[in-house]
Amino acid sequence: MVRLTLSFDGAVLRMLTHEKTQVEDWISLPFNPNLLKKGFIDDEAGMAKIIKNALSSKKILAREVVASLPGFDSLVRIIPLPKGKGVEPQIVIPREMRRVASVSLENNYLFWQALAPSEKERPFFTLAVPKEPLDALIRTLKLAGLTPSSIDLSPLALARGVNQSEAIIARAENNGFDIIVMANSLPAGVRSFFVEEEFNPDNISARLTEEIERTITFYSSSRTGAPLSPDTPLYLCGFLSAYPDLAKELEEATGRPVGQPDMVLQFPRDFPASQMMVNLGLALKTL
C-alpha cells in the first residue's frame, strides 16, 4: 500500500510517498507565507488548493495519509502519577497539566500515553495541542480531498525520523525552531517556537547554540536525577544542512559531536533527507 506523508513547516509543503520501507517519490514546494498565521494554516481554501495542485502534478493516489502539525504552542510533559486504585489518569492528568504548565483545557486538546511504570509511579507521556490549528489542518486536508489516518506533531516526527535513543535534535525553518532532547528513546524535552523576523545567516550558530543550551537547561531542571550526558550528540535538520560550516561551529560552541541519523527507510541518493526528516518520521509512524 502506498502511503502519503504531508508537512508544511516553514511555508514549504513537503510530501513523500512510500511503500513499506522504500521512499517512492517526494516534493518540496514553497508557497505564499501569507497562507499561514504564526506558522499555522490561516487560509484553508488557499492551502487546500496548493495541496491539490501538488498531488495532481505528481499524480499521487495514496490510500493512507499521515500529516504533521507544527509544534508551535504545543506542550510535551511527562506526568508521573502515583500507583493506586484511586488514581484516575483522565482526571489527574488534565489537573496536573493545568497546574504545572498552565494549560487551558478550553483551547487545547490533551493526549497521553502510559509509559513503563516504576515501583512507585506510573509516568504518562502527555501532549497539549492547540485546538484551532489542529482543526484547521483537518479541515484543509478534507478540502484537498484527503482524510488523514493519523496526525503527528512535527517535533515528534523529527524524533522518530532521527531514530536515536539519546540525542539533541535541532531543526530550523524560515519561521521557527524545533529543539528536542531524546532520553531513553523518549522526546523528554521539546521546544518549538515561531520566529517573526528573518533568519540572519551570520548569527545562526550563536542563536542555535543559545536555544540548544536553553532547552538542555529546561530538561535538566525537570530531570535532576538523570542529567544529560555531555557526550550526547547533536543532530541537525531542516535548512541547517545548507550551512556547511555550521556543524563544526556548533561542535566547538557546545562541546558536543554532531551525529548522523540512523535511517530506517531506503531512498535514492538525491533524496534530501535532512529537509524531509519530518516526513520520514511520519512514514515510520505508519510502519
N, C-alpha and C positions, 0 to 999 in steps of 0.2 A: 504493500500500500504506500502510495506517495503521500508524504506529509509536507505541509507548508508551515514555515515559521515566519513571523512578521514582527518587526520592531520599527519604531520611528524616533529613536533618540537623536537629539541634536539637529532637528529639521532635515533628517535624512531617512527616507523609507528604505529599510533593508528587508529583503525577502530571500528565503532559502528553501529549496525543496530537497528532500532526501528520501531514500527508500532504505529502511533498516539503517545500517551504519555508513551508507555511501551518499555523499552530497551529490545531487544531480545537477542543480542549477542555482543561480543566485543573481540578485540585482541590488545595487545601491543607487538610490535616486534622490538627489537633493530636491527639496520643494520649498515653496514660499513660507518662510518662518511666520508670516502673519496668520497662517492657518492655526498656529499654536498661541497659547497664552500661558506664560510662565512654564513653558515646557510641555503642557498638556494640550490635547485637541480642543480647539475653540470653534472652528468652522467644520462641523461634522460632514456636511454635504460636500464641501470642497475637498476634505481629506478623503472621503469615500471615492470621489472621482479620481484622485491621484492613485489610489489603490487599484481601482477597476482598470485604469489605463495601464498600470504596471502589469497586472495579471494578464490583460489582453496582449500586451507586447511580447510577453514570454510564453503565451498560450498555456498558462498554468491551470491545470484541472486537478486540484488536490481534494481528497475526500476528508482529510482531517487537518484542522488549522489550530496552531498554537501561537498566541500573541503575547507581547510583553507590554507592560505599563512602566514608564519612567518612575524611578524611586523617589522623586521629589515629594516631600510632605508625608512620606510613609515612615513608620517606625517599626524596628525589629527589636524585640526584647526576649530574653529567656527568663520566664517567670517560674521560680521554684515554689512548689506548693508542698505543704506537709502531708505525709501519708495519714490516712484516716478515713473511715467510712463517711464522716460528716462533711468532708471537703469536696465540694462540687465545682469542677472547673468552669462550668457555664455561668456560675455565679461569682466565683472568686476571681477569675482572670479578668473580666471586664472591670471589676472593682480595683484590682491591682494596677491595671493599665491607666485608669483614671488617676490613681494615687501616685505612681512612680513616674508616669510620663505625661500626665495632664491630657490624656486622650479624650476627645469629645466623642461619645458614642452616637450623637446625632449626626455628626459629619464624617464618621469613619466606619468602615466595615472591620470587624475583628475576625481573624482566623488563628487557629492554634493547632498544634500537633504535639502529642506526648513524646518525650524523649526517654532514653533508658533511665530508669529510676536508680537512686542510691538507697542506702539503708534507711535514711530518714526523709528523703524528699522525692517528689515526682516533678521534674522540670518539664516545662512546656515551651516549645518554640512558638512565639506569639508575634503576629503581624497585624498592624493597623494600617489600613489603606483608605485614602480619602474617597468618599462615595462618588462625588460628581465626576472626577476624571475617569474613574473606572466605568461608570455608567455611560459616559460619553464615548469611551473606546468601544464598548459593546454595541452602542447604537450605530457608530461609524462603520464597524465591521458588517453589521446587518445591512446598512445602506449599500455597502460594496458587494453584497451577496454572499457574505461569509458568516458562518456560525462557528465561533471558536469552541473547541472541545476543552480548552484549558487556557488560563491567562496567568502569567507569572510576572513578578517584578523584575525589571532589568538587572538590578544588582544581584538578585538571587540566581538569575540565569547566568550571569557572569561567573559567579562562584562555581556553578555546575560545569560551565564550559572550561574553565581553567583546570579544574579537576585536581586540586591539591588539598591534602588534609590540613597542612599548616602553611599559611601564606598571607601576604598582604597584597591585595589586588587593587590597582589604581587604573581608572579609566577617565579620560576627558573627552567630551564632545564640545561642540561650539556653543553650548548653552548650559554646561554644568559638569559636575564631577560625581564619580562614584568611587568610594573607598571602602573596601571590605576586608575585615580581619577574619581569616579562617583559622579555627582552632578545633582540633578533634573532629575534623571533617564537617564542622558546622560554621555557617556565617555568623559568628558570635558578636561581631561589631560591624555595623553598616551605617555609612553616612552618604547620603545623596543630596546634593543641593544645586538649585538653579542659580545661574550666574547671568546677570543682566548685561554686563559690559563685555566687549570683545576681548578674547584672549590676546595677550601680548607675548609673542614668541620669545622675547628677550628675558622674560621673568617666569616662564612656565616652570622651570626647575625649582626656583625658590618657592613659588606658590604651591606646587605639588608637594614639596618637602614639608612645608608648613601644615598642609591639610593631612598628610600621612601621619605626622607626629601628633597632631591633634586627635586623630582617630585612635591611634595607639594609646594615648593618654586616657581617652574616654573608656576604651576597652579595659585597660589596666585598673582603672578606678573601680570598675564593677566586677573585676575578677582578681581580687587581692591574693587569692590562694593559687592562682595559675597565671603567673606573668608570662608575657610573650617573649620567646627566646630572641636574643639579639641576632641570631643567625637566620631567623625566619626570612625567606627571600621575598622580593618584590616581583610582581607580575604586571606588566604594562599592556593596556589595551586601548582601543579607540584610535584617535588620530595621533596619540603619543608616539606611535611607531614611525611617524613621518619625521621625527626629530632624531637623527642617527646618534647624536652625542648625548641624548637625554639619559639613557641607561647608565652610562659612565658617570654623569653628573650626579645622578640620584644615588648610585653606589657610594660615591665619595661623600655626599651630604648626609646620608642616613647610616652609613656603615653596614648596609645590608646588600647582599648579592641580588642581582636581577636574574630571575629564573625563566624557564621556558615551560609553557603549559603542557600537560600530558594529554595529548589529543586522543580522543576515542574514535571519532568519525574519520572516515577516509575521504580525501578531496583532491582535486587536481593541483598541480604545482602553482598555478597562477591564482589560486583561491586566496583572497585577503583575510586570513584567519583572524588577525588582530582586530580588524574593523568589524568582523562578523561574529565576534565572540558571544554576544548576547544570543544571536540566532543559533549558534552551536549549542549553547546551554539549553535553549528551548527545544532543540531537536533531541537532546539527551533526556529531557523530561518525558518524552513520549516512548522511549525505548524500555 
